[in-house]
Amino acid sequence: MTTLATSSGRETLRVVVTGTFDGEQELHTALGAPGGGLEVVVRAAEVRDVVPYLGSDDVHAVLLGAGHDGDIAVGMLETDVAVIRLHTQAPIVLLVPEARTDLVETAFTAGVDDVLVLPQLPETVSFAIRKAHETGGRAGAHDAFGRNVPRGRVLTVFSPKGGTGKTVLSTNLAAFLAQKSGKRVLLIDLDLQFGDAAIMLGLDPERTMHELVQAPGGLDAGKLAGYLTHHRSGLDVLAAPMRPEEAELVTESKVLQLLEVAREAYDLVVVDTSPFFYGPMLAVLRPTDQLLMLCGLDVPTLKNVKLSLRTLEQLGFPASRVNLVLNRVTPKVGLTRADVEGVLGLDVRFEIPNDPVVAPAVNSGAVAALVEGDSEFAQAVANIAHALDPAVAPVVVQSVEAPKRRWLQPRRVLEGRA
């Protein structure tokens, strides 16, 4: 890795160079030549090595190399761009060895601002960097009058182990926000092989993400609306594919495009995920404003969460966006909140109790946070919703004893009368 001193010249653009490409040494020397108007802040082959420099406000552009041959993996490109975008909105100029259609299309979908096919004269590369900077790149959405358009916030729910209650939290939080915040809320089920969000909400979707990604043409808010299922809470749901094999068609670039459209059409986008890191999950990290990391009071989950936090750190995901959620809290399992915080080195932000109202509600397709409003589980979801969106009123704990709840009976659940 090479780091160069900065310049105080007003017209000098500061550029971060990363990745690999043919003629990189010559181009690096030419870009940093005196009087050229560019200054290379740092150069490193691995994107993770330039992450500490990307957060600086005076980085004006990123030059990203896509490899020395035509075998660069599309997934690798998407991951690199996603990591860069976690830390800066500076324009990205991509250098590719050949004009592969799939690579170029993926690059623009992922958030690259310009693509140059090598070899190119240094003057051409410099012009592309300056042009991307002067036009503002893709730093934000604008309306027809050039004004900034506010974009929806993305709340991602993740756990590295199945069975931790991830989808229960996703569905309850999304439905609660939709009903209580007065905002437009979308739930995307990104557990692509075995997503259960629709069934937990008692929905039978006619169309899923599988049909959406197969549909011809571009994607916009109007088209997206045709593939959603509406829940009575006011929530819109994009269901996961019905069959596991259909998940392969949902690529990283499709996920990024979907989230871009969703953020323009909705105030809040809640994303339920699968319990492991893979392409679509890595893609969703880029626009994620807050990540809810679920952890249970058991050693296997604790181990997986610790590994996941380390992975997020390596990917450069900001620790300030990670919210540790301790789920199914009970004093009878031998582990405490203090134990979890000690092992992970991270404070627990939210706790969800092991409340018996949850299982019957799931089996009846009901939202426990709404139908069992006086339960401890509902209060926990309400507190999370308020912390993430102050438009939701905080829970006021009653000082008097709450009336006894009428539990959902198994027979009523099975007969669909709950």
Sequence and secondary structure as in RCSB ss.txt:
>XXXX:A:sequence
MTTLATSSGRETLRVVVTGTFDGEQELHTALGAPGGGLEVVVRAAEVRDVVPYLGSDDVHAVLLGAGHDGDIAVG
MLETDVAVIRLHTQAPIVLLVPEARTDLVETAFTAGVDDVLVLPQLPETVSFAIRKAHETGGRAGAHDAFGRNVP
RGRVLTVFSPKGGTGKTVLSTNLAAFLAQKSGKRVLLIDLDLQFGDAAIMLGLDPERTMHELVQAPGGLDAGKLA
GYLTHHRSGLDVLAAPMRPEEAELVTESKVLQLLEVAREAYDLVVVDTSPFFYGPMLAVLRPTDQLLMLCGLDVP
TLKNVKLSLRTLEQLGFPASRVNLVLNRVTPKVGLTRADVEGVLGLDVRFEIPNDPVVAPAVNSGAVAALVEGDS
EFAQAVANIAHALDPAVAPVVVQSVEAPKRRWLQPRRVLEGRA
>XXXX:A:secstr
 EE      TT EEEEEEEE TTHHHHHHHHTSTTSSEEEEEEESSHHHHHHHHT TT  EEEEEE SSTT  HH
HHHHHHHHHHHH  S EEEEESS  HHHHHHHHHHT SEEEESS  HHHHHHHHHHHHHTTTTSS B TTS B  
  EEEEEE SSTTSSHHHHHHHHHHHHHHHH S EEEEEE TTT  HHHHTT   SS HHHHHHSSS   HHHHH
TT EE TTS EEE   SSGGGGGG  HHHHHHHHHHHHHH SEEEEEE SS  HHHHHHHTT SEEEEEE SSHH
HHHHHHHHHHHHHHHT  GGGEEEEEEEE TTSS  HHHHHHHHTS EEEEEE  TTHHHHHHTT  HHHHTTTS
HHHHHHHHHHHHH TTS      SS         HHHHHTT  
